[in-house]
Amino acid sequence: MIKKDIRQINQTLDLIKNEDTNTKLTTQTFDKEVCVLCNNINAILDERRKVITECERTNNEFKRAITNISHDMRTPLTSALGYLQMLQDKDIAPEKQAEYIDIIESRLQSLSALMNSLFEYARVIEGKEQIDVQKVNVCNVLRDVLSEFYADLENKGFKVDVNIPDESVNYFCYPAMLRRVLQNLLKNVCTHGREYLRVTLRDNVIEIANKADLSEVDVDKIFERFYTADLSRTGKNTGLGLAIARELTVRMGGEITARVEGELLIVKFKLNGSCEHNLIIIAQS
């Protein structure tokens, strides 16, 4: 019976090796060693299937990313070349020349922003930067980052409510990374949000919530690499801000998740580590 089982196991392994199948090994005997052998091989096969599935997912994501990047680069470049050709018309009026030059500059700036985001993302995932952990007053960092975006928010007609306590909320973390995460979250607020922004720090929780058009948003995918590049077909952004935020959060040993509540897209950013309080950041993408 054991020899028969071994033959059957070998036949099943040949089938698994040559065909795309989820077949598992079975045994007809009650021999303990044979049962343990089958269980161990099945565990290895399960891990193998997981690796294959992840490779296929990563490969498909990479192909989609290449397509999106090519589109994002080609669109402003083609537009700039078109206006450049029109500038070569000798009969073009001076005011039209100035208009076309402004459009060309705008398109090239969009292309430059995309390239800068790609380079930044590459640096982040390489993780070669050596940054010292410091004691940071999160209240001050949040105020500083808000001040960077306040003019843009005001120009876009946001009603902004801010409530930050006077007492310090200190945390031992990477200040540059923390600042960059907050900047990327608020940049997404400026890009995709509308009408209203509320920023509150209470009981060690920062809540950044605003209205947004959520009809096209898949909350489970917003932190995936290049997912928001699908949404950037409008030319609003490069689609890498939240991916960079997630990578930096992971490097800090934190967690970042998202959910929808009514008209609000809420991102929860939690840092784990040595601190006077636990820090939770909720923000709109």
C-alpha positions in Angstrom: 0.0 0.0 0.0 2.8 2.4 0.8 4.5 1.6 -2.5 1.2 2.2 -4.3 0.8 5.5 -2.5 4.3 6.6 -3.5 3.6 5.8 -7.1 0.4 7.8 -6.9 2.2 10.7 -5.3 4.8 10.7 -8.1 2.1 10.6 -10.8 0.3 13.5 -9.1 3.5 15.5 -8.8 4.2 14.9 -12.6 0.7 16.2 -13.3 1.2 19.3 -11.2 4.6 19.9 -12.8 3.3 19.7 -16.3 -0.1 21.3 -16.0 -1.8 24.3 -14.4 -3.7 22.5 -11.7 -4.6 23.0 -8.0 -4.6 19.2 -7.4 -3.3 18.2 -4.0 -1.6 15.0 -2.9 -3.7 12.3 -1.1 -2.8 9.0 0.5 -4.8 5.8 0.8 -2.7 4.5 3.7 -2.8 5.4 7.4 1.0 5.4 7.6 2.0 8.3 9.7 5.2 9.1 7.8 3.4 9.1 4.4 0.7 11.4 5.8 3.3 13.8 7.1 5.1 13.7 3.8 1.9 14.5 1.8 1.0 17.4 4.2 4.5 18.9 3.9 4.5 18.6 0.1 0.9 20.1 -0.1 2.1 23.0 2.1 5.0 23.7 -0.3 2.6 23.5 -3.3 0.3 26.0 -1.6 3.2 28.4 -1.2 4.2 27.8 -4.8 0.7 28.7 -6.0 0.8 31.9 -3.9 4.1 32.9 -5.4 2.8 32.3 -8.9 -0.4 34.2 -8.3 1.6 37.2 -6.9 4.0 37.1 -9.8 1.1 37.2 -12.2 -0.5 40.1 -10.3 2.7 42.0 -10.2 3.4 41.4 -13.9 -0.1 42.6 -14.8 0.3 45.7 -12.6 3.7 46.4 -14.2 2.1 46.2 -17.7 -0.7 48.5 -16.7 1.8 50.9 -15.1 3.9 51.1 -18.3 0.7 51.8 -20.3 -0.4 54.5 -17.9 3.1 56.1 -17.8 3.4 56.0 -21.5 0.0 57.7 -21.9 0.9 60.4 -19.2 4.2 61.2 -20.9 2.9 61.1 -24.5 -0.2 63.3 -23.9 1.6 66.5 -22.8 4.6 65.9 -25.1 2.3 65.5 -28.2 0.4 68.6 -27.2 3.6 70.6 -26.8 4.9 69.5 -30.1 1.6 70.4 -31.8 1.7 73.9 -30.4 5.3 74.2 -31.3 4.5 73.4 -34.9 1.8 76.1 -34.9 4.3 78.6 -33.7 6.3 78.1 -36.9 3.5 79.7 -38.8 4.9 83.0 -40.0 1.4 84.6 -40.1 0.5 83.9 -36.5 -0.5 86.9 -34.4 1.8 88.0 -31.5 -1.0 87.4 -28.9 -1.4 83.8 -30.3 2.3 83.3 -30.0 2.2 84.2 -26.3 -0.8 82.0 -25.8 0.9 79.0 -27.4 4.1 79.5 -25.5 2.2 79.5 -22.2 0.4 76.3 -23.2 3.7 74.6 -24.2 5.3 75.6 -20.9 2.3 74.2 -19.0 2.5 70.9 -20.9 6.3 70.6 -20.2 5.8 71.4 -16.6 3.2 68.5 -16.4 5.8 66.2 -18.0 8.5 67.4 -15.6 6.2 66.8 -12.6 5.5 63.3 -13.7 9.2 62.6 -14.1 10.0 64.0 -10.7 7.3 61.8 -9.1 8.7 58.7 -10.8 12.2 59.5 -9.6 11.0 60.2 -6.1 9.0 57.0 -6.0 12.1 55.1 -7.2 14.2 56.6 -4.4 11.6 55.8 -1.8 11.2 52.1 -2.7 15.0 51.7 -2.8 15.1 52.9 0.8 18.7 54.0 0.7 18.2 57.2 2.6 19.6 57.2 6.2 17.3 59.4 8.3 17.7 59.7 12.1 14.7 59.2 14.4 13.9 62.4 16.3 11.4 63.6 18.9 8.8 65.5 16.9 5.9 67.7 18.0 3.2 66.5 15.6 1.1 69.6 16.2 3.9 71.8 14.8 4.5 69.6 11.8 0.7 69.6 11.0 0.5 73.4 11.3 3.5 73.8 9.1 2.2 71.5 6.4 -1.3 73.1 6.5 0.3 76.5 6.0 2.0 75.3 2.9 -1.4 74.5 1.3 -3.6 77.1 2.9 -3.3 79.6 -0.1 -4.2 76.9 -2.6 -7.2 75.8 -0.5 -8.4 79.3 -0.2 -8.0 80.0 -3.9 -10.0 76.9 -4.7 -12.9 78.1 -2.5 -12.5 75.6 0.4 -14.1 76.4 3.7 -11.4 75.2 6.1 -12.0 74.4 9.8 -8.8 73.7 11.8 -8.7 72.6 15.5 -5.3 71.8 16.9 -4.6 71.8 20.6 -2.0 74.1 22.2 -0.3 71.3 24.1 2.4 69.2 22.4 1.8 65.7 21.0 5.4 64.4 20.8 6.4 61.3 18.8 9.8 59.6 18.1 9.8 59.2 14.3 11.4 60.3 11.0 10.3 63.9 10.7 11.1 64.3 7.0 9.0 61.2 6.2 6.1 62.3 8.4 6.1 65.7 6.8 6.2 64.1 3.3 3.2 61.8 4.1 1.1 64.7 5.3 2.1 66.8 2.3 1.0 64.1 -0.1 -2.3 63.6 1.7 -3.1 67.3 1.7 -1.9 67.6 -1.9 -4.5 65.0 -2.8 -7.1 67.1 -0.9 -6.3 70.1 -3.0 -6.4 68.1 -6.2 -9.5 65.9 -5.7 -11.4 67.5 -2.9 -14.0 70.2 -3.0 -15.9 72.8 -0.9 -15.0 71.8 2.6 -12.0 70.7 4.6 -11.9 69.9 8.3 -8.6 69.3 10.2 -8.8 68.2 13.8 -6.3 66.9 16.3 -8.0 65.5 19.4 -7.0 62.7 21.7 -3.9 62.0 19.6 -6.0 61.7 16.4 -5.6 64.0 13.4 -8.7 64.0 11.2 -8.5 65.5 7.8 -11.8 65.1 6.0 -13.3 66.8 3.0 -15.9 66.3 0.3 -14.9 64.6 -2.9 -16.3 62.9 -6.0 -16.0 59.2 -4.9 -17.9 57.6 -7.8 -14.7 56.5 -9.6 -12.7 55.6 -6.5 -11.9 52.0 -5.5 -10.9 52.5 -1.8 -9.2 49.1 -1.7 -6.8 50.1 -4.4 -6.0 53.8 -3.9 -2.5 53.0 -2.4 -1.5 50.6 -5.1 1.3 51.7 -7.4 0.0 53.7 -10.3 -3.7 53.0 -9.4 -4.5 56.7 -9.3 -2.7 57.2 -12.6 -6.0 55.9 -14.0 -7.7 58.8 -12.4 -5.0 61.2 -13.6 -6.2 61.0 -17.1 -7.7 64.4 -16.4 -4.2 65.7 -16.0 -4.7 66.7 -12.4 -1.8 64.7 -11.0 0.8 62.0 -11.6 -1.0 59.3 -9.6 2.0 58.5 -7.3 1.3 60.6 -4.2 -0.6 58.0 -2.2 1.8 55.2 -3.3 4.7 57.3 -2.0 2.8 58.0 1.2 2.2 54.3 1.8 5.8 53.4 1.1 7.0 56.0 3.6 4.5 54.9 6.2 5.7 51.3 5.9 9.3 52.4 6.3 8.3 54.2 9.5 6.7 51.0 10.7 3.2 52.4 10.4 -0.2 51.5 8.8 -2.3 53.3 6.3 -5.8 52.4 5.3 -8.8 54.0 3.7 -12.6 54.0 3.9 -15.6 56.0 2.7 -18.1 57.7 4.9 -20.9 59.5 3.0 -19.2 62.1 0.8 -15.9 61.7 2.5 -12.9 59.5 1.6 -11.0 59.0 4.8 -7.5 57.7 5.1 -6.2 56.4 8.4 -2.5 56.8 8.9 -1.2 55.2 12.2 2.3 55.4 13.4 3.5 52.6 15.7 6.5 53.1 17.9 7.9 55.1 20.8 5.6 58.1 21.6 3.9 60.0 24.3 0.6 59.1 22.6 -0.6 56.9 19.8 -0.9 58.9 16.6 -3.7 58.3 14.2 -4.1 60.5 11.1 -7.3 60.5 9.0 -7.2 62.2 5.7 -9.0 62.5 2.4 -7.1 61.3 -0.7 
